[in-house]
């Protein structure tokens, strides 16, 4: 295949199919996965068989001049229909309504595909045209109707997809909104492709020659639309897959100050060593576990009176309750660590069961950790400049 406008989308589509295939094999009954795979497969087929060398190959293998035309048009119908089905499944809703709409769409475009072959069989197109069949046979009975039906169906799919995306757009945010915006841009180019084709065919009906709109401009618009639509479907899927590891990594990193302060206070036997390529989610869980073990070790040294004083001082300065609470916890932790270091024999015990119950849970470890990140750990200063003088309950 030596047609770069169609070669690159074909290769990208094949790679995307290979990436989605394992998921489909694991869960073949998932309607969204099936819709994604069908759309990728049909889109790749359009660009693979729509390349000029492949058009010539299909004609040569079949022995019928221009049979590649309804063949490629059928791939376009499959692409249009599967795109609509994908958006229907993507939007969600009652399963029965989704199945009914999907089946109706598939049946409609299957009927259009059959009609394309019937019209081609009724017509007469003996001269092979690899690039300009639309305009060359624009006035040929039945072939003309085949071309118009194909362009109407293709343009209607672009309008339908744009309309679905436009109605859905105000109700979503983030990567899904970006994906819908890219999809609308891609289908706007697709609609431009159909309009250019219509203009070139209409010019032939009027005795004019606007073939460049069909052979050059329309092909370029189609090639540009493909990656936009592919990215539109790919961006939300990739972002959703990366979001959880990114959240784990962000939480793991922000827990660093608290981990360095208390993460090594528990007995070594409770620490699990992580392998080099361990997932960040496992590392985050291990860090949180080590922090909580360290907090349990510090529990006998917590000074609730100090915490209350730091909290009230922070509130008096205008800090919000969450920030004041995190700063107070951080001040109490710093004081407890100093008290623990001053008691190497670990002889300090809790003064009451109520103290244990009052300090066993923390609202937000990340806030406490970030409060510690603003606090010199060894100079006796509490968060935000509040004195954290040592002491035990």
Protein Blocks (a to p, Z undefined) as FASTA:
>chain_A
ZZfklmmmmmmmmmmmmmmmmmmmmmmmlmklmmmmmmmmmmmmmmmmmpmklmmmmmmm
nopghklmmmmmmmmmmmmmmmmmmmmmmnopafklmmmmmmmmmmmmmmmmmmmmmmmm
mmccfbccfklmmmmmmmgghklmmmmmmmmmmmmmmmmmmmmmmmmmmmpghjllmmmm
mmmmmmmmmmmmmmmmmmmmmmmmnopacklmmmmmmmmmmmmmmmmmmmmmmmmmmmmm
mmmmmmmmmmmmmmmmmmmmmmmmpcfklpccddfklcfklmmmmmmmmmmmmmmmmmmm
pcfklmmmmmmmmmmnopafklmmmmmmmmmmmmmmmmmmmmmnopaccfbfklmmmmmp
cfblmlmmmmmmmpcfknopaeehiacdeddZZ
